[in-house]
Structures are given as C-alpha cells and as structure tokens.
C-alpha cells in the first residue's frame, strides 16, 4: 500500500505534511502512537511494542536525499524493536530500516562534530541504496513498503527466507534485472546451474559489449551484470560471495573501476548478513578509499535479494 498522499500530486511534501500522513497511517494500522519526550522525531507504537525514528529530506539535484541521525536518538532505539523511517519528496512508499541490522555499524563509527551520523538515500530504478558516512553503501530496496515495519511490530509476521545457493542468487538477480528491462550477463560456466524452478526463465547475452576490451576477461567472471538495452552502459555488477573471500570480489571491482572508470553505475557485493561488518572493514582499506570504490560499492544481503525479488513479482 503506497503511503497516502506522497505520490498523488506534483508538489513536494514538506516535513510537516509527510510525517503526519505516515503517523495517521500508523494509527490506522496499529492503534496508539505516542511521541517520546526529548525528541521531535521518536515515536512509540503501543506500550513499547516498537519505536519509529522519522527522518525527512528533500530530493537534491542528483536524486539524493541527505539525513542526520542524532546519536542520542539512536541510543533510544537500543534494546527495543525499532525502525528508522526515511521520508523524502514525492515518495510512493516509506523506507523502513530495522535498526538492529545496522546497530553494530553505527556503534563502530564516530559521529560528526554536530553529534549526528550522516546518511544519504539514493532512490534509483536499479535499486534504492543507503549510504552511511565512513561505512559504505547498502542496498535497501527490499525495505520499501510496510513489510519491514510489520516484521518488527509483530514477529509472527516474519516469513522465513529459504536457504539459497550461489546459483539461485544469480537466478534471482537475473530475473530482477530482466523485469527492470535490462540485458543480463551470467558467466557461461554458471548458466547450466541457474534454477528455472525458482523463477521465470530469462535469456543471457552471448557476448559482452565491445567497448570493454581492457577489462573483458575480468567482466566475463562477474556473477551477474545488468546491461542497458541498446547500449554499452553497464548498469550494475553483482559479485555473489557465497564462500569466497569478500576481498577477492572487491579486487575485481577495483580492477574494473581503475582500468575503465565511469563505465559502471553500481557495484554490489552479495553475501550473508553476518559478513556485513567484514565488508565494511575491507571496503574501507586505503586502496579502495583511494580509488573511489568505497563510494560506489554496495552491500546486498541474501535476504534482501529474496525480498526484493518477491516485491517485483508480476
């Protein structure tokens, strides 16, 4: 269900309009909602059932929304089922980020001099992303809509994510790219293992675009590539690090980025949620910060792939 009023007009919703709209919908769904003392942005559902932290931003010229998360507000989310809700102009669905998934990330960072952690959100056709300053990028497409909040408010609504193999993750990523209108590349050696019982069959490109001779051999080994139809634009590269070291995938991405800068819109490492902290440590090595890869590479967890795929079913 879209957030009522967010995408119904051409006018941008200001924070004094956006938050009341969402609070009204929360009351309709869950009943009692109260504001916590000491903050204009923290609310509690029921009697301690869950907490919601609202943040709003305009969309800036590069389709970016910028937020500051106060350290003391995040402290109020600790030990309680909690959600960070990001709001922006002309938003069709709210973005709900379970705080528990990123609590360790924030705890490992030092806030800016104003006491806030800097966060940006990029709503894009190839997948909505969240950037946490000095930590990295995270694909949060599966957190759009009310499912993430429902899973926190009522644990009985949590659906178990099936255990997925490397080939099944490749299959889901290929299907999602096809649904978005992209051509798909999967290495030839991996194609026989794609799971057509899991999702609809898609066709893979026989060859990569001619424009990338300098990195052709490396590109051929990338697990999944989304390619803009009718062009040589590589929209997204995905490395599924099921058992291989995350560092090896980052090195391949770095070779491509250094050899042919600006040819790829997005790099994504896909792995288990338990390796999120490892991804952050590896991505923040000096070599990746110097090359600029740390600003371009996103972490995408297996469960995110599954829920993203589920949301795009036709």
C-alpha positions in Angstrom: 0.0 0.0 0.0 1.5 3.3 -1.1 2.0 6.0 1.6 -1.1 8.0 1.2 -0.5 11.4 -0.4 3.2 11.0 -1.2 2.9 10.4 -5.0 -0.6 11.8 -5.7 0.5 15.3 -6.8 3.4 17.0 -8.5 4.2 19.0 -5.4 6.9 18.0 -2.9 5.7 17.1 0.6 7.3 19.2 3.3 8.2 17.5 6.6 5.2 19.0 8.4 3.0 17.2 5.8 4.9 13.9 5.3 5.2 12.9 9.0 1.5 13.4 9.9 0.4 11.4 6.8 2.6 8.5 8.0 1.6 8.8 11.6 -2.1 8.7 10.6 -1.5 5.5 8.7 0.4 4.0 11.6 -2.5 4.8 13.9 -4.9 3.2 11.4 -2.7 0.0 11.4 -1.6 -0.3 15.0 -3.7 2.0 17.2 -2.0 4.0 19.9 1.1 6.1 18.8 2.9 8.4 21.2 5.8 10.8 20.8 8.7 10.2 23.2 9.9 13.0 25.4 13.1 14.8 24.4 12.8 14.3 20.6 10.6 15.6 17.9 11.2 12.5 15.7 10.9 9.5 18.0 7.6 7.7 18.4 6.4 4.5 20.1 3.8 2.1 18.9 1.6 0.7 21.6 3.1 0.2 25.0 6.7 -0.5 24.0 5.8 -2.7 21.1 8.2 -0.8 18.7 9.8 2.5 18.2 10.0 4.5 15.0 12.6 7.3 14.2 11.4 9.6 11.5 13.9 11.5 9.2 12.9 13.7 6.3 14.9 15.2 3.4 14.2 17.0 0.1 15.5 15.2 -3.0 18.5 17.1 -4.3 19.7 17.6 -7.8 21.5 14.3 -8.2 18.4 12.4 -6.9 19.9 12.2 -3.4 18.3 12.6 0.0 20.5 13.6 2.9 19.9 12.9 6.6 21.5 13.4 10.0 20.8 10.8 12.7 21.3 12.1 16.2 23.5 9.9 18.5 21.1 10.3 21.4 18.1 9.4 19.2 19.9 6.2 18.1 20.6 5.4 21.8 16.9 5.5 22.4 16.4 2.7 19.9 18.8 0.3 21.5 17.3 -2.8 23.2 13.8 -2.1 21.7 12.3 -3.3 18.4 13.0 -0.2 16.3 12.7 1.2 12.8 14.4 4.2 11.2 11.9 5.7 8.7 13.3 7.8 5.9 11.0 10.2 4.1 11.6 12.3 1.0 9.8 14.3 -1.7 7.1 12.6 -3.8 7.7 9.3 -2.1 5.4 6.4 -3.1 6.3 4.0 -0.3 8.0 4.6 3.1 11.5 3.3 3.6 11.7 1.4 6.9 15.2 0.3 8.1 15.3 -2.1 11.0 17.8 -0.5 13.5 19.1 -3.9 14.7 20.6 -4.6 11.2 22.8 -1.5 11.4 23.3 -1.1 15.1 26.8 -2.5 15.0 27.6 -0.3 12.0 26.7 2.9 13.9 28.4 1.7 17.1 31.7 1.3 15.1 31.6 4.9 13.8 32.2 8.3 15.4 29.5 10.9 14.7 30.3 14.2 13.1 31.1 17.3 15.2 27.4 18.1 15.4 26.7 14.8 17.1 25.0 13.3 14.0 25.7 10.3 11.8 25.5 11.4 8.1 23.3 9.2 5.9 22.2 9.5 2.3 19.5 7.7 0.4 19.5 7.2 -3.4 16.1 6.2 -4.9 17.1 4.7 -8.3 15.5 2.4 -10.8 18.3 -0.2 -10.4 17.6 -0.3 -6.6 17.3 2.1 -3.7 20.5 2.5 -1.8 21.5 3.9 1.6 25.0 5.4 2.2 26.3 5.7 5.8 29.2 8.1 6.0 32.5 6.3 6.6 30.8 2.9 6.5 29.6 2.3 2.9 26.6 1.7 0.7 23.8 -0.8 1.4 21.0 -1.9 -1.0 17.7 -1.2 0.8 15.2 -1.8 -2.0 13.6 -4.6 0.0 12.9 -2.2 2.9 10.5 -0.1 0.8 6.9 -0.7 1.9 5.3 -1.8 5.1 6.8 -5.3 5.4 9.9 -4.3 7.3 7.9 -2.5 9.9 5.4 -5.3 10.2 8.2 -7.8 10.8 9.4 -5.7 13.8 6.0 -4.9 15.2 4.7 -8.4 15.0 7.2 -11.2 14.9 4.6 -13.7 13.9 4.5 -12.0 10.5 8.2 -12.7 9.8 8.5 -15.0 6.9 11.5 -17.4 6.8 13.9 -16.7 4.0 14.8 -20.0 2.3 18.4 -21.1 2.2 19.6 -20.1 -1.3 22.6 -21.4 -3.2 25.1 -19.3 -5.2 23.3 -20.2 -8.4 19.9 -19.4 -7.0 21.0 -15.9 -6.0 22.4 -15.5 -9.6 19.0 -16.6 -10.9 17.0 -14.1 -8.8 19.3 -11.2 -9.7 19.0 -12.1 -13.4 15.2 -12.2 -13.1 15.0 -8.8 -11.4 17.3 -7.3 -14.0 15.1 -8.7 -16.7 12.0 -7.3 -15.1 13.6 -3.9 -15.0 14.2 -4.1 -18.7 18.0 -4.8 -18.7 20.0 -7.4 -20.7 21.7 -10.0 -18.4 25.2 -11.4 -18.4 25.9 -14.5 -16.4 29.3 -16.4 -17.0 28.8 -19.2 -19.5 30.1 -21.8 -17.0 27.4 -20.8 -14.4 24.4 -20.8 -16.8 23.6 -24.6 -16.6 23.1 -24.3 -12.8 20.6 -21.4 -12.9 17.4 -22.5 -11.2 14.4 -22.2 -13.5 12.1 -23.8 -11.0 12.7 -20.8 -8.7 11.7 -18.1 -11.2 10.8 -17.4 -14.8 13.5 -18.2 -17.4 15.4 -15.3 -18.9 17.9 -15.1 -21.7 21.6 -14.3 -21.2 23.7 -12.2 -23.6 26.0 -14.3 -25.7 28.8 -11.7 -25.6 29.6 -8.5 -23.6 29.6 -5.1 -25.2 32.7 -4.4 -27.4 33.6 -1.2 -25.5 35.4 -3.0 -22.6 38.4 -4.8 -24.2 40.7 -3.6 -21.4 38.7 -5.4 -18.7 36.9 -8.0 -20.8 38.4 -11.0 -19.1 37.5 -9.7 -15.6 34.0 -8.8 -16.7 33.4 -12.3 -18.0 33.9 -13.7 -14.5 31.4 -11.3 -12.7 28.5 -13.3 -11.4 25.7 -11.1 -12.8 25.7 -7.9 -14.9 22.8 -5.7 -15.8 23.3 -4.0 -19.2 21.2 -1.2 -20.6 19.4 -2.5 -23.7 20.6 -0.9 -26.9 23.8 0.5 -25.4 27.1 -0.4 -23.8 26.1 1.0 -20.4 26.7 -1.4 -17.6 24.0 -0.6 -15.0 25.0 -2.9 -12.2 27.7 -5.5 -11.4 27.0 -8.2 -8.7 29.5 -10.5 -7.1 27.9 -13.3 -5.0 30.4 -14.1 -2.3 28.9 -17.3 -1.1 32.1 -18.8 0.2 34.9 -16.9 -1.4 36.6 -14.0 0.5 34.8 -10.7 0.1 38.2 -9.1 -0.6 38.6 -11.1 -3.9 35.3 -9.6 -5.3 36.3 -6.1 -4.2 39.7 -6.5 -6.0 37.9 -7.5 -9.3 35.6 -4.5 -8.9 38.6 -2.3 -8.2 40.5 -3.5 -11.3 37.4 -2.7 -13.5 37.0 0.7 -11.8 40.6 1.7 -12.2 41.0 0.4 -15.7 37.8 1.8 -17.1 36.3 4.4 -14.8 32.8 5.6 -15.3 31.6 2.5 -17.2 29.6 1.1 -14.3 26.7 2.7 -12.5 26.8 0.4 -9.5 28.9 -2.4 -7.9 27.3 -4.7 -5.4 28.8 -7.4 -3.1 26.1 -10.0 -2.3 26.7 -12.0 0.9 25.3 -13.3 4.2 24.3 -10.7 6.7 27.0 -12.0 9.1 29.6 -10.7 6.7 28.3 -7.1 6.6 30.9 -5.9 9.2 33.7 -7.7 7.2 32.5 -5.9 4.0 32.8 -2.5 5.8 36.3 -3.2 7.1 37.5 -4.5 3.7 35.9 -1.7 1.7 37.5 0.9 3.9 41.0 -0.3 3.2 43.2 2.6 2.0 43.4 1.1 -1.5 39.6 1.2 -2.1 39.2 4.6 -0.5 42.0 6.0 -2.7 40.4 4.5 -5.9 37.0 5.7 -5.0 35.4 2.2 -5.0 34.4 2.8 -1.3 31.9 5.4 -2.6 30.5 3.2 -5.3 30.2 -0.3 -3.9 27.0 -1.6 -2.1 26.4 -4.5 0.3 23.4 -6.6 -0.6 22.4 -9.4 1.8 20.9 -12.7 0.6 17.6 -12.0 2.4 17.4 -8.5 0.7 17.7 -10.3 -2.7 14.9 -12.6 -1.8 12.5 -9.9 -0.6 13.4 -7.6 -3.4 12.6 -10.4 -5.8 9.3 -11.0 -4.0 8.4 -7.4 -4.3 9.0 -7.3 -8.1 6.8 -10.3 -8.9 4.4 -9.6 -11.7 
